[in-house]
Amino acid sequence: MLFRSIRKGLSKSLTISEKKLGSKAVQIQSNPDSDFTSQVSGACSDKFSIPDDLALQLGEIGVQIEEELGNWRPVDIEWAIDEVN
C-alpha cells in the first residue's frame, strides 16, 4: 500500500509532505473478460505505484470532492488506474 501525506498549503496548492513505501505482494489486474490477481515481482514491489505528479492530480480531485461536500469533511476515495486508455 502506498501512503502519501498531502496537505493544503497557504498558496492553495498541494504538496507532498511525506512518502512511505509499503509492501506489495499481490496486484489486481483487469482485462475485458475478468479481473485477476498476480504476484508482484521484486522490481515492482520496491517502487511507488504512481508518480508524484499523478498523486498530486488525484489529491486535487479529492480536495474538490471535499469542498463539494462542505466543511472540508475528510473523504476516503478508492482510485483505479487504467493504463490502457
N, CA, C and O atoms as a GROMACS GRO file, in nm:
protein
  340
    1MET      N    1   0.084  -0.117   0.000
    1MET     CA    2   0.000   0.000   0.000
    1MET      C    3   0.089   0.124   0.000
    1MET      O    4   0.194   0.127   0.065
    2LEU      N    5   0.047   0.221  -0.071
    2LEU     CA    6   0.121   0.347  -0.082
    2LEU      C    7   0.055   0.450   0.007
    2LEU      O    8  -0.065   0.475  -0.004
    3PHE      N    9   0.132   0.510   0.095
    3PHE     CA   10   0.082   0.618   0.179
    3PHE      C   11   0.147   0.747   0.134
    3PHE      O   12   0.269   0.756   0.124
    4ARG      N   13   0.067   0.846   0.109
    4ARG     CA   14   0.120   0.978   0.077
    4ARG      C   15   0.044   1.078   0.161
    4ARG      O   16  -0.079   1.077   0.167
    5SER      N   17   0.117   1.163   0.225
    5SER     CA   18   0.055   1.267   0.305
    5SER      C   19   0.056   1.395   0.223
    5SER      O   20   0.162   1.450   0.194
    6ILE      N   21  -0.062   1.443   0.187
    6ILE     CA   22  -0.074   1.563   0.105
    6ILE      C   23  -0.145   1.668   0.187
    6ILE      O   24  -0.251   1.641   0.244
    7ARG      N   25  -0.089   1.788   0.194
    7ARG     CA   26  -0.155   1.891   0.272
    7ARG      C   27  -0.171   2.018   0.193
    7ARG      O   28  -0.090   2.048   0.105
    8LYS      N   29  -0.273   2.091   0.224
    8LYS     CA   30  -0.305   2.216   0.157
    8LYS      C   31  -0.216   2.325   0.218
    8LYS      O   32  -0.221   2.349   0.339
    9GLY      N   33  -0.137   2.391   0.135
    9GLY     CA   34  -0.051   2.498   0.182
    9GLY      C   35  -0.119   2.633   0.173
    9GLY      O   36  -0.233   2.642   0.127
   10LEU      N   37  -0.052   2.737   0.216
   10LEU     CA   38  -0.109   2.871   0.211
   10LEU      C   39  -0.135   2.916   0.069
   10LEU      O   40  -0.224   2.998   0.046
   11SER      N   41  -0.059   2.865  -0.027
   11SER     CA   42  -0.077   2.905  -0.166
   11SER      C   43  -0.194   2.834  -0.232
   11SER      O   44  -0.221   2.854  -0.350
   12LYS      N   45  -0.263   2.750  -0.156
   12LYS     CA   46  -0.376   2.670  -0.206
   12LYS      C   47  -0.332   2.567  -0.308
   12LYS      O   48  -0.416   2.517  -0.384
   13SER      N   49  -0.205   2.535  -0.312
   13SER     CA   50  -0.159   2.426  -0.398
   13SER      C   51  -0.117   2.310  -0.308
   13SER      O   52  -0.072   2.331  -0.195
   14LEU      N   53  -0.131   2.189  -0.358
   14LEU     CA   54  -0.096   2.072  -0.279
   14LEU      C   55   0.053   2.043  -0.290
   14LEU      O   56   0.116   2.067  -0.393
   15THR      N   57   0.108   1.993  -0.181
   15THR     CA   58   0.247   1.946  -0.180
   15THR      C   59   0.251   1.810  -0.112
   15THR      O   60   0.166   1.778  -0.028
   16ILE      N   61   0.347   1.731  -0.147
   16ILE     CA   62   0.366   1.601  -0.082
   16ILE      C   63   0.463   1.624   0.034
   16ILE      O   64   0.578   1.664   0.015
   17SER      N   65   0.414   1.598   0.154
   17SER     CA   66   0.497   1.623   0.272
   17SER      C   67   0.565   1.498   0.323
   17SER      O   68   0.661   1.506   0.399
   18GLU      N   69   0.517   1.379   0.282
   18GLU     CA   70   0.576   1.255   0.330
   18GLU      C   71   0.538   1.142   0.235
   18GLU      O   72   0.427   1.138   0.182
   19LYS      N   73   0.632   1.050   0.214
   19LYS     CA   74   0.605   0.932   0.132
   19LYS      C   75   0.655   0.810   0.208
   19LYS      O   76   0.764   0.812   0.264
   20LYS      N   77   0.574   0.704   0.211
   20LYS     CA   78   0.613   0.578   0.274
   20LYS      C   79   0.587   0.466   0.175
   20LYS      O   80   0.475   0.452   0.124
   21LEU      N   81   0.687   0.388   0.147
   21LEU     CA   82   0.673   0.275   0.056
   21LEU      C   83   0.629   0.153   0.134
   21LEU      O   84   0.703   0.103   0.219
   22GLY      N   85   0.509   0.105   0.106
   22GLY     CA   86   0.458  -0.014   0.173
   22GLY      C   87   0.492  -0.140   0.095
   22GLY      O   88   0.544  -0.133  -0.016
   23SER      N   89   0.462  -0.253   0.154
   23SER     CA   90   0.489  -0.379   0.086
   23SER      C   91   0.376  -0.409  -0.013
   23SER      O   92   0.260  -0.379   0.011
   24LYS      N   93   0.414  -0.469  -0.123
   24LYS     CA   94   0.317  -0.509  -0.226
   24LYS      C   95   0.350  -0.653  -0.265
   24LYS      O   96   0.454  -0.680  -0.326
   25ALA      N   97   0.261  -0.745  -0.231
   25ALA     CA   98   0.284  -0.885  -0.266
   25ALA      C   99   0.194  -0.929  -0.380
   25ALA      O  100   0.232  -1.015  -0.460
   26VAL      N  101   0.074  -0.871  -0.389
   26VAL     CA  102  -0.026  -0.912  -0.488
   26VAL      C  103  -0.081  -0.788  -0.557
   26VAL      O  104  -0.100  -0.685  -0.493
   27GLN      N  105  -0.107  -0.798  -0.687
   27GLN     CA  106  -0.171  -0.689  -0.760
   27GLN      C  107  -0.297  -0.741  -0.827
   27GLN      O  108  -0.306  -0.858  -0.864
   28ILE      N  109  -0.394  -0.653  -0.842
   28ILE     CA  110  -0.518  -0.687  -0.913
   28ILE      C  111  -0.507  -0.629  -1.053
   28ILE      O  112  -0.477  -0.511  -1.070
   29GLN      N  113  -0.531  -0.712  -1.151
   29GLN     CA  114  -0.526  -0.670  -1.290
   29GLN      C  115  -0.661  -0.699  -1.356
   29GLN      O  116  -0.731  -0.793  -1.318
   30SER      N  117  -0.695  -0.617  -1.453
   30SER     CA  118  -0.822  -0.634  -1.523
   30SER      C  119  -0.799  -0.652  -1.672
   30SER      O  120  -0.703  -0.600  -1.728
   31ASN      N  121  -0.888  -0.727  -1.733
   31ASN     CA  122  -0.895  -0.733  -1.878
   31ASN      C  123  -1.044  -0.730  -1.913
   31ASN      O  124  -1.127  -0.734  -1.823
   32PRO      N  125  -1.079  -0.724  -2.039
   32PRO     CA  126  -1.222  -0.712  -2.074
   32PRO      C  127  -1.309  -0.825  -2.020
   32PRO      O  128  -1.429  -0.806  -2.001
   33ASP      N  129  -1.252  -0.942  -1.997
   33ASP     CA  130  -1.331  -1.057  -1.955
   33ASP      C  131  -1.341  -1.076  -1.804
   33ASP      O  132  -1.443  -1.124  -1.755
   34SER      N  133  -1.235  -1.038  -1.731
   34SER     CA  134  -1.237  -1.064  -1.586
   34SER      C  135  -1.125  -0.988  -1.516
   34SER      O  136  -1.038  -0.928  -1.580
   35ASP      N  137  -1.130  -0.991  -1.386
   35ASP     CA  138  -1.022  -0.939  -1.301
   35ASP      C  139  -0.947  -1.058  -1.243
   35ASP      O  140  -1.006  -1.164  -1.220
   36PHE      N  141  -0.818  -1.042  -1.220
   36PHE     CA  142  -0.741  -1.150  -1.160
   36PHE      C  143  -0.628  -1.091  -1.077
   36PHE      O  144  -0.591  -0.975  -1.094
   37THR      N  145  -0.574  -1.171  -0.989
   37THR     CA  146  -0.462  -1.128  -0.907
   37THR      C  147  -0.336  -1.200  -0.952
   37THR      O  148  -0.342  -1.310  -1.006
   38SER      N  149  -0.223  -1.135  -0.929
   38SER     CA  150  -0.094  -1.197  -0.960
   38SER      C  151   0.009  -1.150  -0.858
   38SER      O  152  -0.008  -1.047  -0.793
   39GLN      N  153   0.114  -1.226  -0.846
   39GLN     CA  154   0.223  -1.190  -0.756
   39GLN      C  155   0.298  -1.070  -0.813
   39GLN      O  156   0.313  -1.058  -0.935
   40VAL      N  157   0.345  -0.983  -0.727
   40VAL     CA  158   0.422  -0.866  -0.768
   40VAL      C  159   0.570  -0.905  -0.766
   40VAL      O  160   0.619  -0.960  -0.668
   41SER      N  161   0.640  -0.875  -0.876
   41SER     CA  162   0.782  -0.910  -0.883
   41SER      C  163   0.862  -0.818  -0.791
   41SER      O  164   0.815  -0.711  -0.752
   42GLY      N  165   0.982  -0.861  -0.757
   42GLY     CA  166   1.069  -0.782  -0.668
   42GLY      C  167   1.096  -0.642  -0.720
   42GLY      O  168   1.100  -0.547  -0.642
   43ALA      N  169   1.114  -0.628  -0.853
   43ALA     CA  170   1.143  -0.497  -0.911
   43ALA      C  171   1.025  -0.402  -0.893
   43ALA      O  172   1.045  -0.283  -0.868
   44CYS      N  173   0.904  -0.452  -0.906
   44CYS     CA  174   0.785  -0.366  -0.894
   44CYS      C  175   0.748  -0.341  -0.748
   44CYS      O  176   0.690  -0.237  -0.716
   45SER      N  177   0.783  -0.434  -0.659
   45SER     CA  178   0.744  -0.416  -0.519
   45SER      C  179   0.831  -0.314  -0.447
   45SER      O  180   0.797  -0.268  -0.338
   46ASP      N  181   0.943  -0.277  -0.508
   46ASP     CA  182   1.036  -0.183  -0.446
   46ASP      C  183   1.024  -0.042  -0.500
   46ASP      O  184   1.115   0.039  -0.482
   47LYS      N  185   0.912  -0.009  -0.565
   47LYS     CA  186   0.893   0.127  -0.615
   47LYS      C  187   0.750   0.171  -0.588
   47LYS      O  188   0.661   0.089  -0.564
   48PHE      N  189   0.728   0.301  -0.593
   48PHE     CA  190   0.595   0.355  -0.569
   48PHE      C  191   0.502   0.318  -0.685
   48PHE      O  192   0.546   0.304  -0.799
   49SER      N  193   0.375   0.302  -0.654
   49SER     CA  194   0.277   0.260  -0.754
   49SER      C  195   0.243   0.369  -0.854
   49SER      O  196   0.216   0.339  -0.970
   50ILE      N  197   0.245   0.494  -0.810
   50ILE     CA  198   0.214   0.606  -0.900
   50ILE      C  199   0.318   0.715  -0.881
   50ILE      O  200   0.375   0.729  -0.773
   51PRO      N  201   0.343   0.794  -0.986
   51PRO     CA  202   0.440   0.904  -0.974
   51PRO      C  203   0.380   1.020  -0.894
   51PRO      O  204   0.258   1.031  -0.878
   52ASP      N  205   0.468   1.105  -0.844
   52ASP     CA  206   0.426   1.219  -0.762
   52ASP      C  207   0.326   1.309  -0.834
   52ASP      O  208   0.229   1.355  -0.772
   53ASP      N  209   0.346   1.336  -0.963
   53ASP     CA  210   0.254   1.426  -1.034
   53ASP      C  211   0.113   1.370  -1.040
   53ASP      O  212   0.016   1.445  -1.031
   54LEU      N  213   0.099   1.237  -1.054
   54LEU     CA  214  -0.033   1.176  -1.055
   54LEU      C  215  -0.095   1.180  -0.915
   54LEU      O  216  -0.215   1.204  -0.902
   55ALA      N  217  -0.015   1.158  -0.811
   55ALA     CA  218  -0.065   1.168  -0.674
   55ALA      C  219  -0.119   1.307  -0.647
   55ALA      O  220  -0.223   1.322  -0.582
   56LEU      N  221  -0.050   1.410  -0.696
   56LEU     CA  222  -0.097   1.548  -0.677
   56LEU      C  223  -0.225   1.575  -0.755
   56LEU      O  224  -0.314   1.644  -0.706
   57GLN      N  225  -0.235   1.522  -0.877
   57GLN     CA  226  -0.358   1.538  -0.956
   57GLN      C  227  -0.476   1.473  -0.885
   57GLN      O  228  -0.584   1.532  -0.877
   58LEU      N  229  -0.457   1.352  -0.834
   58LEU     CA  230  -0.563   1.284  -0.762
   58LEU      C  231  -0.597   1.359  -0.633
   58LEU      O  232  -0.713   1.365  -0.593
   59GLY      N  233  -0.495   1.415  -0.569
   59GLY     CA  234  -0.518   1.495  -0.449
   59GLY      C  235  -0.605   1.616  -0.477
   59GLY      O  236  -0.693   1.649  -0.398
   60GLU      N  237  -0.580   1.681  -0.590
   60GLU     CA  238  -0.662   1.798  -0.629
   60GLU      C  239  -0.807   1.757  -0.650
   60GLU      O  240  -0.899   1.829  -0.610
   61ILE      N  241  -0.828   1.642  -0.713
   61ILE     CA  242  -0.966   1.593  -0.732
   61ILE      C  243  -1.029   1.563  -0.596
   61ILE      O  244  -1.146   1.594  -0.573
   62GLY      N  245  -0.952   1.504  -0.507
   62GLY     CA  246  -1.001   1.477  -0.372
   62GLY      C  247  -1.041   1.603  -0.297
   62GLY      O  248  -1.143   1.606  -0.229
   63VAL      N  249  -0.961   1.708  -0.311
   63VAL     CA  250  -0.993   1.837  -0.247
   63VAL      C  251  -1.123   1.892  -0.304
   63VAL      O  252  -1.206   1.945  -0.230
   64GLN      N  253  -1.141   1.881  -0.436
   64GLN     CA  254  -1.265   1.929  -0.498
   64GLN      C  255  -1.386   1.853  -0.444
   64GLN      O  256  -1.491   1.912  -0.420
   65ILE      N  257  -1.371   1.722  -0.425
   65ILE     CA  258  -1.481   1.642  -0.370
   65ILE      C  259  -1.510   1.686  -0.227
   65ILE      O  260  -1.626   1.703  -0.190
   66GLU      N  261  -1.405   1.706  -0.144
   66GLU     CA  262  -1.425   1.753  -0.007
   66GLU      C  263  -1.497   1.888  -0.006
   66GLU      O  264  -1.588   1.909   0.074
   67GLU      N  265  -1.457   1.978  -0.094
   67GLU     CA  266  -1.520   2.110  -0.098
   67GLU      C  267  -1.667   2.100  -0.138
   67GLU      O  268  -1.750   2.174  -0.085
   68GLU      N  269  -1.700   2.009  -0.229
   68GLU     CA  270  -1.840   1.991  -0.269
   68GLU      C  271  -1.923   1.938  -0.153
   68GLU      O  272  -2.041   1.973  -0.140
   69LEU      N  273  -1.863   1.855  -0.068
   69LEU     CA  274  -1.935   1.800   0.047
   69LEU      C  275  -1.950   1.904   0.158
   69LEU      O  276  -2.036   1.889   0.245
   70GLY      N  277  -1.869   2.007   0.156
   70GLY     CA  278  -1.879   2.114   0.256
   70GLY      C  279  -1.800   2.084   0.383
   70GLY      O  280  -1.775   1.968   0.417
   71ASN      N  281  -1.761   2.190   0.451
   71ASN     CA  282  -1.692   2.183   0.580
   71ASN      C  283  -1.561   2.105   0.575
   71ASN      O  284  -1.514   2.058   0.678
   72TRP      N  285  -1.502   2.091   0.460
   72TRP     CA  286  -1.374   2.020   0.445
   72TRP      C  287  -1.377   1.886   0.516
   72TRP      O  288  -1.284   1.850   0.588
   73ARG      N  289  -1.485   1.815   0.496
   73ARG     CA  290  -1.502   1.684   0.557
   73ARG      C  291  -1.405   1.586   0.490
   73ARG      O  292  -1.406   1.574   0.368
   74PRO      N  293  -1.321   1.515   0.567
   74PRO     CA  294  -1.231   1.418   0.504
   74PRO      C  295  -1.310   1.306   0.437
   74PRO      O  296  -1.412   1.261   0.489
   75VAL      N  297  -1.262   1.261   0.322
   75VAL     CA  298  -1.326   1.152   0.250
   75VAL      C  299  -1.223   1.044   0.219
   75VAL      O  300  -1.104   1.072   0.202
   76ASP      N  301  -1.269   0.920   0.212
   76ASP     CA  302  -1.185   0.806   0.175
   76ASP      C  303  -1.222   0.768   0.033
   76ASP      O  304  -1.334   0.722   0.008
   77ILE      N  305  -1.130   0.785  -0.060
   77ILE     CA  306  -1.158   0.761  -0.202
   77ILE      C  307  -1.069   0.647  -0.251
   77ILE      O  308  -0.949   0.646  -0.226
   78GLU      N  309  -1.129   0.553  -0.322
   78GLU     CA  310  -1.055   0.444  -0.385
   78GLU      C  311  -1.031   0.482  -0.531
   78GLU      O  312  -1.124   0.524  -0.599
   79TRP      N  313  -0.908   0.466  -0.579
   79TRP     CA  314  -0.873   0.501  -0.717
   79TRP      C  315  -0.829   0.376  -0.791
   79TRP      O  316  -0.770   0.285  -0.732
   80ALA      N  317  -0.858   0.372  -0.920
   80ALA     CA  318  -0.806   0.266  -1.008
   80ALA      C  319  -0.746   0.334  -1.130
   80ALA      O  320  -0.803   0.430  -1.181
   81ILE      N  321  -0.632   0.287  -1.175
   81ILE     CA  322  -0.562   0.347  -1.288
   81ILE      C  323  -0.578   0.255  -1.410
   81ILE      O  324  -0.545   0.137  -1.404
   82ASP      N  325  -0.629   0.311  -1.520
   82ASP     CA  326  -0.642   0.239  -1.645
   82ASP      C  327  -0.520   0.273  -1.730
   82ASP      O  328  -0.513   0.381  -1.788
   83GLU      N  329  -0.425   0.180  -1.738
   83GLU     CA  330  -0.302   0.207  -1.811
   83GLU      C  331  -0.318   0.189  -1.962
   83GLU      O  332  -0.226   0.221  -2.037
   84VAL      N  333  -0.430   0.138  -2.006
   84VAL     CA  334  -0.452   0.112  -2.148
   84VAL      C  335  -0.501   0.236  -2.220
   84VAL      O  336  -0.456   0.267  -2.330
   85ASN      N  337  -0.595   0.309  -2.158
   85ASN     CA  338  -0.659   0.424  -2.224
   85ASN      C  339  -0.604   0.554  -2.173
   85ASN      O  340  -0.647   0.661  -2.218
   0.00000   0.00000   0.00000
